[in-house]
Amino acid sequence: GLHTIAEGVETLPQLRRVPMLGVTMGQGFYFSPPLPAETCLRVLVESGMNKRLSDTTRLRALMPKPA
């Protein structure tokens, strides 16, 4: 019943291997290069992902205010 994350997924063949290993999630350059925290938060909020996160108030509070 555990969720596992494959780190360092960089190619499509690696991504295709993830479920074969019984791994439920992946992260790495295949999905996105590293992002500054502010950019990552903005992407989550703008994509609507924050609506699926349990602590949306805290996430929005972390967002930098526009200058």
Secondary structure, 3 states (H helix, E strand, C coil): CCCCEEECCCCHHHHHHHHHCCCCEEECCCCCCCCCHHHHHHHHHHHCHHHHCCCHHHHHHHCCCCC
